[in-house]
Amino acid sequence: MAAVEAVRPPVMLCGEIPGYSWDDARDAVRNAGYRVAGRADETTVLIICG
């Protein structure tokens, strides 16, 4: 699975996303073809703030 995670661009979630539980927000990011990052770095393509 590590190879699959490496090709998915990282997205960071912070705060509460209106209309989503934490798990639903993470699932939505993953279903959109991204991986959820624990912190932002130079590879992060998007930060979603609630």
Buried (B, 14 or more C-beta within 10 A) or exposed (E): EEEEEEEBEBBBBEEEBEEBEEEEBBEBBEEEEBBBBEEBEEEEEBEBEE
